[in-house]
Amino acid sequence: MDALQALHERVSAPRLTGPAPTAEQCEQLFKAALRAPDHAWLRPWRFLVLEQPGLEQLGELFVQAGRSDDPELSEIRENKLRQQPLRAPMMIVAISCRQSHPKVPAAEQDLACGAAVSNMLVAAHALGLGAVWRTGEMAYHPLVRDGLGLAANEQLIAFLYLGQCQGERKNLPQLATADFFSPWSGPAAG
């Protein structure tokens, strides 16, 4: 699959099953991440790779976070939180490592980390893998941040779920580029 085909055809695959990507496939994903645009070559990212038992441990961390918000957490909600990381055989947690820089604000560093995640999504598609980028409330919870070892200058950007597509891939919506791109002819008259 060439690069343009991978970009034009990539779609999120929320239903994933095993096996997890191989070591060789992971190396390709990791290399793709490291080619993301990065102003000043700060490399403002790091990634945690979770498989079993790490996925189960993350589920327990989600339950602890849920209980800290609601001591009377329902069994249904507890089970849902526990199962979230188990939606795929592998997860990559993408973390933006914000650095003080006079020309590169924190938001731009978060975008660079997001671009690294996007590169991995496209690479996963090119490799025949399924992938989906998720966040949700647990991505921002202080107990989850602490449990994953995030420093004060770090922000969780994505839970990237990886595996084999289960079932049919979603149909791609046909979007007209003219609906989103237009020529600019100078400042608006005011």
One Martini backbone bead per residue (centre of mass of N, CA, C, O) as a GRO file, in nm:
protein
  190
    1MET     BB    1   0.096   0.037   0.024
    2ASP     BB    2   0.065   0.353  -0.022
    3ALA     BB    3   0.056   0.654   0.126
    4LEU     BB    4  -0.206   0.768  -0.002
    5GLN     BB    5  -0.384   0.526   0.047
    6ALA     BB    6  -0.359   0.524   0.354
    7LEU     BB    7  -0.475   0.811   0.395
    8HIS     BB    8  -0.752   0.772   0.228
    9GLU     BB    9  -0.843   0.480   0.394
   10ARG     BB   10  -0.839   0.546   0.675
   11VAL     BB   11  -0.987   0.389   0.970
   12SER     BB   12  -1.146   0.335   1.239
   13ALA     BB   13  -1.112   0.045   1.478
   14PRO     BB   14  -1.310  -0.041   1.750
   15ARG     BB   15  -1.289  -0.354   1.669
   16LEU     BB   16  -1.076  -0.566   1.854
   17THR     BB   17  -0.820  -0.818   1.821
   18GLY     BB   18  -0.633  -1.078   1.809
   19PRO     BB   19  -0.339  -1.014   1.766
   20ALA     BB   20  -0.087  -0.844   1.832
   21PRO     BB   21   0.150  -0.678   1.736
   22THR     BB   22   0.442  -0.719   1.625
   23ALA     BB   23   0.762  -0.631   1.658
   24GLU     BB   24   0.787  -0.530   1.365
   25GLN     BB   25   0.533  -0.354   1.364
   26CYS     BB   26   0.613  -0.175   1.600
   27GLU     BB   27   0.863  -0.055   1.472
   28GLN     BB   28   0.704   0.088   1.246
   29LEU     BB   29   0.528   0.263   1.429
   30PHE     BB   30   0.756   0.408   1.582
   31LYS     BB   31   0.892   0.537   1.335
   32ALA     BB   32   0.647   0.702   1.249
   33ALA     BB   33   0.624   0.877   1.503
   34LEU     BB   34   0.928   1.006   1.474
   35ARG     BB   35   0.821   1.175   1.195
   36ALA     BB   36   0.696   1.398   1.321
   37PRO     BB   37   0.629   1.702   1.357
   38ASP     BB   38   0.902   1.921   1.510
   39HIS     BB   39   0.964   2.191   1.663
   40ALA     BB   40   1.304   2.201   1.742
   41TRP     BB   41   1.348   1.904   1.817
   42LEU     BB   42   1.213   1.807   2.105
   43ARG     BB   43   1.059   1.551   2.149
   44PRO     BB   44   0.741   1.581   2.294
   45TRP     BB   45   0.762   1.254   2.380
   46ARG     BB   46   0.593   0.955   2.499
   47PHE     BB   47   0.564   0.585   2.534
   48LEU     BB   48   0.328   0.339   2.627
   49VAL     BB   49   0.331  -0.021   2.637
   50LEU     BB   50   0.037  -0.231   2.639
   51GLU     BB   51  -0.018  -0.537   2.789
   52GLN     BB   52  -0.021  -0.817   2.930
   53PRO     BB   53  -0.108  -0.700   3.246
   54GLY     BB   54  -0.141  -0.386   3.193
   55LEU     BB   55  -0.440  -0.366   3.109
   56GLU     BB   56  -0.557  -0.461   3.381
   57GLN     BB   57  -0.418  -0.246   3.555
   58LEU     BB   58  -0.559  -0.008   3.418
   59GLY     BB   59  -0.844  -0.092   3.493
   60GLU     BB   60  -0.795  -0.061   3.801
   61LEU     BB   61  -0.724   0.239   3.783
   62PHE     BB   62  -1.000   0.327   3.678
   63VAL     BB   63  -1.156   0.233   3.925
   64GLN     BB   64  -1.016   0.410   4.133
   65ALA     BB   65  -1.099   0.674   3.998
   66GLY     BB   66  -1.404   0.628   4.012
   67ARG     BB   67  -1.414   0.602   4.327
   68SER     BB   68  -1.302   0.888   4.388
   69ASP     BB   69  -1.566   1.024   4.261
   70ASP     BB   70  -1.744   0.746   4.352
   71PRO     BB   71  -1.795   0.555   4.627
   72GLU     BB   72  -2.083   0.442   4.476
   73LEU     BB   73  -2.003   0.267   4.256
   74SER     BB   74  -2.117   0.087   4.024
   75GLU     BB   75  -2.086  -0.220   3.891
   76ILE     BB   76  -2.123  -0.139   3.598
   77ARG     BB   77  -1.912   0.091   3.594
   78GLU     BB   78  -1.674  -0.073   3.694
   79ASN     BB   79  -1.671  -0.277   3.457
   80LYS     BB   80  -1.632  -0.072   3.235
   81LEU     BB   81  -1.361   0.039   3.330
   82ARG     BB   82  -1.208  -0.236   3.337
   83GLN     BB   83  -1.263  -0.296   3.014
   84GLN     BB   84  -1.145  -0.071   2.836
   85PRO     BB   85  -0.841  -0.180   2.789
   86LEU     BB   86  -0.970  -0.464   2.654
   87ARG     BB   87  -1.034  -0.376   2.341
   88ALA     BB   88  -0.728  -0.467   2.315
   89PRO     BB   89  -0.403  -0.616   2.297
   90MET     BB   90  -0.312  -0.306   2.254
   91MET     BB   91  -0.146  -0.014   2.402
   92ILE     BB   92  -0.084   0.333   2.343
   93VAL     BB   93   0.060   0.583   2.538
   94ALA     BB   94   0.035   0.925   2.481
   95ILE     BB   95   0.293   1.170   2.572
   96SER     BB   96   0.332   1.495   2.652
   97CYS     BB   97   0.653   1.676   2.678
   98ARG     BB   98   0.673   1.966   2.812
   99GLN     BB   99   0.873   2.242   2.708
  100SER     BB  100   1.073   2.499   2.751
  101HIS     BB  101   1.012   2.748   2.486
  102PRO     BB  102   1.027   3.043   2.303
  103LYS     BB  103   0.889   2.901   2.013
  104VAL     BB  104   0.733   2.648   2.177
  105PRO     BB  105   0.444   2.582   2.267
  106ALA     BB  106   0.256   2.356   2.428
  107ALA     BB  107   0.043   2.316   2.204
  108GLU     BB  108   0.252   2.233   1.986
  109GLN     BB  109   0.352   1.981   2.138
  110ASP     BB  110   0.081   1.835   2.141
  111LEU     BB  111   0.056   1.823   1.831
  112ALA     BB  112   0.306   1.651   1.783
  113CYS     BB  113   0.199   1.407   1.936
  114GLY     BB  114  -0.055   1.378   1.760
  115ALA     BB  115   0.104   1.325   1.499
  116ALA     BB  116   0.229   1.060   1.596
  117VAL     BB  117  -0.039   0.914   1.622
  118SER     BB  118  -0.128   0.948   1.330
  119ASN     BB  119   0.106   0.792   1.208
  120MET     BB  120   0.028   0.522   1.346
  121LEU     BB  121  -0.249   0.489   1.215
  122VAL     BB  122  -0.148   0.474   0.922
  123ALA     BB  123   0.056   0.245   0.963
  124ALA     BB  124  -0.146   0.035   1.058
  125HIS     BB  125  -0.307   0.027   0.798
  126ALA     BB  126  -0.065  -0.049   0.609
  127LEU     BB  127  -0.028  -0.328   0.794
  128GLY     BB  128  -0.335  -0.438   0.860
  129LEU     BB  129  -0.433  -0.287   1.102
  130GLY     BB  130  -0.600  -0.199   1.388
  131ALA     BB  131  -0.726   0.136   1.493
  132VAL     BB  132  -0.772   0.357   1.789
  133TRP     BB  133  -0.853   0.677   1.913
  134ARG     BB  134  -0.850   0.756   2.261
  135THR     BB  135  -0.990   0.887   2.562
  136GLY     BB  136  -1.140   1.043   2.799
  137GLU     BB  137  -1.171   1.084   3.134
  138MET     BB  138  -0.909   0.910   3.212
  139ALA     BB  139  -0.695   1.099   3.065
  140TYR     BB  140  -0.758   1.337   3.311
  141HIS     BB  141  -0.699   1.182   3.560
  142PRO     BB  142  -0.499   1.204   3.832
  143LEU     BB  143  -0.467   0.895   3.899
  144VAL     BB  144  -0.379   0.815   3.616
  145ARG     BB  145  -0.140   0.994   3.585
  146ASP     BB  146   0.011   0.880   3.830
  147GLY     BB  147   0.003   0.573   3.750
  148LEU     BB  148   0.171   0.648   3.472
  149GLY     BB  149   0.394   0.877   3.549
  150LEU     BB  150   0.326   1.170   3.530
  151ALA     BB  151   0.431   1.473   3.495
  152ALA     BB  152   0.364   1.807   3.525
  153ASN     BB  153   0.460   1.847   3.199
  154GLU     BB  154   0.232   1.636   3.131
  155GLN     BB  155   0.021   1.489   2.862
  156LEU     BB  156  -0.244   1.312   2.773
  157ILE     BB  157  -0.339   1.223   2.434
  158ALA     BB  158  -0.348   0.889   2.408
  159PHE     BB  159  -0.535   0.596   2.334
  160LEU     BB  160  -0.387   0.338   2.147
  161TYR     BB  161  -0.553   0.098   1.975
  162LEU     BB  162  -0.441  -0.247   1.899
  163GLY     BB  163  -0.501  -0.479   1.614
  164GLN     BB  164  -0.752  -0.670   1.493
  165CYS     BB  165  -1.002  -0.672   1.294
  166GLN     BB  166  -1.349  -0.680   1.378
  167GLY     BB  167  -1.481  -0.716   1.110
  168GLU     BB  168  -1.591  -0.465   0.941
  169ARG     BB  169  -1.517  -0.195   0.794
  170LYS     BB  170  -1.586   0.109   0.771
  171ASN     BB  171  -1.735   0.333   0.597
  172LEU     BB  172  -1.647   0.587   0.399
  173PRO     BB  173  -1.672   0.904   0.381
  174GLN     BB  174  -1.776   1.139   0.142
  175LEU     BB  175  -1.570   1.415   0.085
  176ALA     BB  176  -1.559   1.748   0.003
  177THR     BB  177  -1.304   1.961  -0.028
  178ALA     BB  178  -1.473   2.231  -0.079
  179ASP     BB  179  -1.600   2.226   0.220
  180PHE     BB  180  -1.284   2.297   0.353
  181PHE     BB  181  -1.158   2.446   0.095
  182SER     BB  182  -1.022   2.782   0.043
  183PRO     BB  183  -0.957   3.069  -0.082
  184TRP     BB  184  -0.754   3.348  -0.010
  185SER     BB  185  -0.804   3.725  -0.042
  186GLY     BB  186  -0.770   3.840   0.235
  187PRO     BB  187  -0.876   4.055   0.436
  188ALA     BB  188  -1.143   4.137   0.596
  189ALA     BB  189  -1.390   4.344   0.584
  190GLY     BB  190  -1.476   4.599   0.852
   0.00000   0.00000   0.00000
